[in-house]
């Protein structure tokens, strides 16, 4: 076991919590956040088998609580890039110090971002995860009870968040059996370019 910032322990195979990571694996479960305060529900969680002893928890925002509390539009904008695959990526995890930048994808693809309400995001994420053969994820690592990835969205400044992180965005890429199709999902909050 390695010790992370804040004295959290995580497995030796986990890249830590300092840089963007990529994982690839099979979705074992998908669940919508459940809390006694329904107005605070803002995540869907995937448990992903990456071929290690522990599954990785993937935390995806379904709305922005920070934007809602600041009086801005809390909806997420989702953009989907469709493609195809010939070979499924292997399961695994690796650090990505080179980052992942939506701007690079947007230069080569015509990405239309659609506003989605929380319930729409929840339904789409759960049903899409149930159909996929494999899932790739880019995001920031964390470790609580088990290794996880969050910040699966644009990291540029938004209506309610001033920090502007360029080139280290998070996203999802689903691989399907039907027609060997893929869908790369990218997420933005109110005010993000």
Sine and cosine of phi, psi and omega as CSV:
sin_phi,cos_phi,sin_psi,cos_psi,sin_omega,cos_omega
0.00,0.00,0.64,-0.77,0.11,-0.99
-0.98,-0.20,0.35,-0.94,0.04,-1.00
-0.96,-0.29,0.82,-0.57,0.01,-1.00
-1.00,0.01,0.11,-0.99,0.12,-0.99
-0.80,0.61,0.63,-0.77,-0.02,-1.00
0.98,0.19,0.19,0.98,0.06,-1.00
0.92,0.39,0.39,0.92,0.10,-0.99
-0.98,0.21,0.60,-0.80,0.04,-1.00
-0.99,-0.17,0.66,-0.75,0.06,-1.00
-0.63,-0.77,0.36,-0.93,-0.07,-1.00
-0.88,0.47,0.46,-0.89,-0.03,-1.00
-0.86,0.51,-0.48,0.88,-0.03,-1.00
-0.98,0.18,-0.18,0.98,-0.03,-1.00
-0.99,0.13,0.72,-0.69,-0.11,-0.99
-0.93,0.37,-0.11,0.99,-0.04,-1.00
0.97,-0.23,-0.33,-0.94,-0.05,-1.00
-0.75,-0.66,0.46,0.89,-0.09,-1.00
-0.97,-0.26,-0.34,0.94,-0.10,-0.99
-0.66,-0.75,0.29,-0.96,0.05,-1.00
-0.85,0.53,0.60,-0.80,0.08,-1.00
-0.81,-0.59,0.35,-0.94,0.11,-0.99
-0.86,-0.52,0.68,-0.73,0.18,-0.98
-0.76,-0.64,0.37,-0.93,0.12,-0.99
-0.63,-0.77,0.72,-0.70,0.00,-1.00
-0.06,-1.00,-0.24,-0.97,-0.06,-1.00
-0.95,-0.31,0.74,-0.67,0.02,-1.00
-0.95,0.31,0.86,-0.50,0.01,-1.00
-1.00,0.00,-0.71,0.70,0.05,-1.00
-0.59,-0.81,0.41,-0.91,0.14,-0.99
-0.73,-0.68,0.74,-0.67,0.01,-1.00
-0.60,-0.80,0.55,-0.84,0.03,-1.00
-1.00,0.03,0.67,-0.74,0.03,-1.00
-0.81,0.59,0.64,-0.77,0.01,-1.00
-0.77,-0.64,0.81,-0.59,-0.02,-1.00
-0.53,-0.85,0.34,-0.94,0.02,-1.00
-0.93,0.36,-0.28,0.96,0.03,-1.00
-0.92,-0.39,1.00,0.00,-0.08,-1.00
-0.82,0.57,-0.48,0.88,0.00,-1.00
-0.93,0.37,-0.23,0.97,0.02,-1.00
-0.99,-0.13,-0.01,1.00,0.01,-1.00
-0.94,0.35,0.83,-0.56,-0.01,-1.00
-0.47,-0.88,0.38,0.93,-0.01,-1.00
-0.61,-0.80,0.46,-0.89,0.32,-0.95
-0.88,-0.47,0.65,-0.76,0.00,-1.00
-0.89,-0.45,0.74,-0.67,0.15,-0.99
-0.96,-0.28,0.64,-0.77,0.23,-0.97
-0.98,-0.20,0.85,-0.53,-0.14,-0.99
-0.86,-0.51,0.80,-0.59,0.06,-1.00
-1.00,0.08,0.94,-0.34,-0.01,-1.00
-0.98,-0.21,0.20,0.98,0.01,-1.00
1.00,-0.01,0.15,0.99,0.06,-1.00
-0.98,-0.20,0.02,-1.00,-0.01,-1.00
-0.92,0.38,-0.56,0.83,-0.02,-1.00
-0.94,-0.34,0.65,-0.76,0.13,-0.99
-0.95,0.30,0.34,-0.94,0.04,-1.00
-0.97,-0.23,0.72,-0.69,0.05,-1.00
-1.00,0.01,0.82,-0.58,0.01,-1.00
-0.95,-0.32,0.85,-0.52,-0.10,-1.00
-0.94,-0.33,0.92,-0.40,-0.06,-1.00
-0.91,-0.41,0.81,-0.59,0.06,-1.00
-0.92,0.38,0.64,-0.77,0.08,-1.00
-0.92,-0.40,-0.13,0.99,0.13,-0.99
-0.23,-0.97,0.19,-0.98,0.00,-1.00
-0.95,-0.31,0.95,-0.30,0.08,-1.00
-0.90,0.43,-0.61,0.79,-0.01,-1.00
-0.89,0.46,-0.69,0.72,0.05,-1.00
-0.91,0.42,-0.66,0.75,0.00,-1.00
-0.87,0.49,-0.72,0.69,-0.03,-1.00
-0.92,0.40,-0.48,0.88,0.00,-1.00
-1.00,0.01,0.03,1.00,0.04,-1.00
1.00,0.06,0.26,0.97,0.02,-1.00
-0.98,-0.22,0.15,-0.99,0.02,-1.00
-0.89,0.45,0.87,-0.48,-0.03,-1.00
-1.00,0.10,-0.11,0.99,-0.07,-1.00
-0.93,0.37,0.47,-0.88,0.09,-1.00
-1.00,-0.04,0.58,-0.81,0.17,-0.99
-0.98,-0.20,0.81,-0.58,-0.01,-1.00
-0.92,-0.38,0.73,-0.68,0.10,-1.00
-0.88,-0.47,0.67,-0.74,-0.04,-1.00
-0.84,-0.54,0.78,-0.62,0.09,-1.00
-0.94,-0.33,0.87,-0.49,-0.03,-1.00
-1.00,-0.09,0.57,-0.82,0.01,-1.00
-0.39,-0.92,-0.36,-0.93,0.03,-1.00
-0.59,-0.81,0.29,-0.96,0.00,-1.00
-0.76,-0.65,0.46,-0.89,0.11,-0.99
-0.91,-0.41,-0.47,0.88,0.04,-1.00
-0.71,-0.71,0.78,-0.62,0.05,-1.00
-0.93,0.38,0.64,-0.77,0.10,-0.99
-0.91,0.41,0.56,-0.83,0.05,-1.00
-0.93,0.36,0.36,-0.93,0.06,-1.00
-0.97,0.24,0.54,-0.84,0.04,-1.00
0.33,-0.95,-0.12,-0.99,0.00,-1.00
-0.58,-0.82,0.57,-0.82,0.13,-0.99
-0.39,-0.92,0.48,-0.87,0.10,-1.00
-0.95,0.32,0.52,-0.85,0.01,-1.00
-0.79,-0.61,0.95,0.33,-0.01,-1.00
-0.88,0.47,-0.33,0.94,0.03,-1.00
-0.97,0.23,-0.25,0.97,0.07,-1.00
0.99,0.12,-0.05,-1.00,0.06,-1.00
-0.57,-0.82,0.85,-0.52,-0.17,-0.99
-0.85,-0.52,0.88,-0.47,0.06,-1.00
-0.82,0.57,-0.61,0.79,-0.05,-1.00
-0.85,0.53,-0.59,0.81,0.02,-1.00
-0.91,0.41,-0.70,0.72,0.03,-1.00
-0.90,0.44,-0.69,0.72,-0.05,-1.00
-0.92,0.40,-0.39,0.92,0.06,-1.00
-0.94,0.33,-0.50,0.87,-0.06,-1.00
-0.96,-0.28,-0.20,0.98,-0.03,-1.00
-0.79,-0.61,0.53,-0.85,0.08,-1.00
-1.00,0.01,1.00,-0.08,-0.09,-1.00
-0.99,-0.14,0.85,-0.52,0.08,-1.00
-0.97,-0.24,0.84,-0.55,0.01,-1.00
-0.99,-0.13,0.81,-0.59,-0.03,-1.00
-0.93,-0.36,0.73,-0.68,0.08,-1.00
-0.93,0.37,0.74,-0.67,0.03,-1.00
-0.78,-0.63,0.70,-0.71,0.11,-0.99
-0.95,0.32,0.33,-0.94,-0.04,-1.00
-0.80,0.60,-0.74,0.68,-0.04,-1.00
-0.90,0.44,-0.57,0.82,0.07,-1.00
-0.91,0.41,-0.70,0.71,0.03,-1.00
-0.87,0.50,-0.72,0.70,-0.01,-1.00
-0.85,0.52,-0.77,0.64,-0.02,-1.00
-0.87,0.49,-0.73,0.69,-0.03,-1.00
-0.90,0.44,-0.70,0.72,-0.01,-1.00
-0.90,0.44,-0.71,0.70,-0.03,-1.00
-0.92,0.39,-0.75,0.66,-0.05,-1.00
-0.93,0.38,-0.60,0.80,0.02,-1.00
-0.93,0.38,-0.65,0.76,0.01,-1.00
-0.91,0.42,-0.53,0.85,0.01,-1.00
-0.94,0.35,-0.42,0.91,-0.03,-1.00
-1.00,-0.04,-0.24,0.97,-0.16,-0.99
-1.00,0.08,0.50,-0.87,0.08,-1.00
-1.00,0.07,-0.57,0.82,-0.09,-1.00
-0.50,-0.87,0.45,-0.89,0.00,-1.00
-0.71,-0.70,0.76,-0.65,0.18,-0.98
-0.97,-0.26,0.60,-0.80,-0.01,-1.00
-0.69,-0.72,0.69,-0.72,0.15,-0.99
-0.90,-0.44,0.73,-0.68,0.03,-1.00
0.02,-1.00,-0.09,-1.00,-0.01,-1.00
-1.00,-0.06,0.72,-0.69,-0.04,-1.00
-0.98,0.20,0.44,-0.90,0.18,-0.98
-0.53,-0.85,0.19,-0.98,0.06,-1.00
-0.54,-0.84,0.90,-0.43,0.10,-1.00
-0.91,-0.42,-0.98,-0.18,0.07,-1.00
-0.96,0.26,-0.49,0.87,0.03,-1.00
-0.45,-0.89,0.19,-0.98,-0.01,-1.00
-0.88,0.48,0.59,-0.81,0.00,-1.00
-0.51,-0.86,0.23,-0.97,0.06,-1.00
-0.77,-0.64,0.72,-0.69,0.10,-1.00
-0.69,-0.72,-0.24,-0.97,-0.08,-1.00
0.85,0.52,0.69,0.72,-0.02,-1.00
-1.00,-0.05,0.95,0.32,-0.04,-1.00
-0.15,-0.99,0.07,-1.00,0.11,-0.99
-0.87,0.49,0.59,-0.81,0.00,-1.00
-0.96,-0.28,0.17,0.99,0.03,-1.00
-0.95,0.32,0.30,-0.95,0.01,-1.00
-0.88,0.47,0.52,-0.85,-0.02,-1.00
-0.78,-0.62,-0.07,-1.00,0.01,-1.00
-0.83,0.56,-0.64,0.77,-0.10,-0.99
-0.95,-0.31,-0.15,0.99,-0.04,-1.00
-0.83,-0.56,0.86,-0.50,-0.08,-1.00
-0.99,0.15,-0.45,0.89,-0.05,-1.00
-0.88,0.48,0.62,-0.78,-0.10,-1.00
-0.79,-0.61,1.00,-0.05,-0.02,-1.00
-0.99,-0.14,0.89,-0.46,-0.06,-1.00
-0.97,-0.22,0.75,-0.67,0.13,-0.99
1.00,0.04,0.12,0.99,0.01,-1.00
-0.76,-0.65,0.80,0.61,0.00,-1.00
-0.99,0.17,0.27,-0.96,0.05,-1.00
-0.89,-0.46,0.46,-0.89,-0.01,-1.00
-0.31,-0.95,0.07,-1.00,0.01,-1.00
-0.81,-0.59,0.58,-0.82,0.16,-0.99
-0.72,-0.69,0.90,-0.43,-0.01,-1.00
-1.00,-0.07,0.66,-0.76,0.06,-1.00
-0.91,-0.42,0.79,-0.61,-0.05,-1.00
-0.89,-0.45,0.47,-0.88,0.08,-1.00
-0.94,0.33,-0.70,0.71,-0.04,-1.00
-0.86,0.51,0.89,-0.46,0.04,-1.00
0.84,0.55,0.31,0.95,-0.02,-1.00
0.77,0.63,0.67,0.74,-0.06,-1.00
-0.99,0.12,0.43,-0.90,0.14,-0.99
-0.78,-0.63,0.42,-0.91,0.14,-0.99
-0.69,-0.73,0.88,-0.47,0.12,-0.99
-0.99,-0.11,0.83,-0.56,-0.01,-1.00
-0.96,-0.28,0.75,-0.66,0.05,-1.00
-0.81,-0.59,0.58,-0.81,-0.15,-0.99
-0.80,-0.60,0.67,-0.74,0.04,-1.00
-0.73,-0.69,0.50,-0.87,0.07,-1.00
-0.98,-0.18,0.17,-0.99,0.06,-1.00
-0.77,0.64,0.79,-0.61,0.08,-1.00
1.00,0.04,-0.10,1.00,0.01,-1.00
-0.99,0.13,0.69,-0.72,-0.03,-1.00
-0.94,0.35,0.00,0.00,0.00,0.00
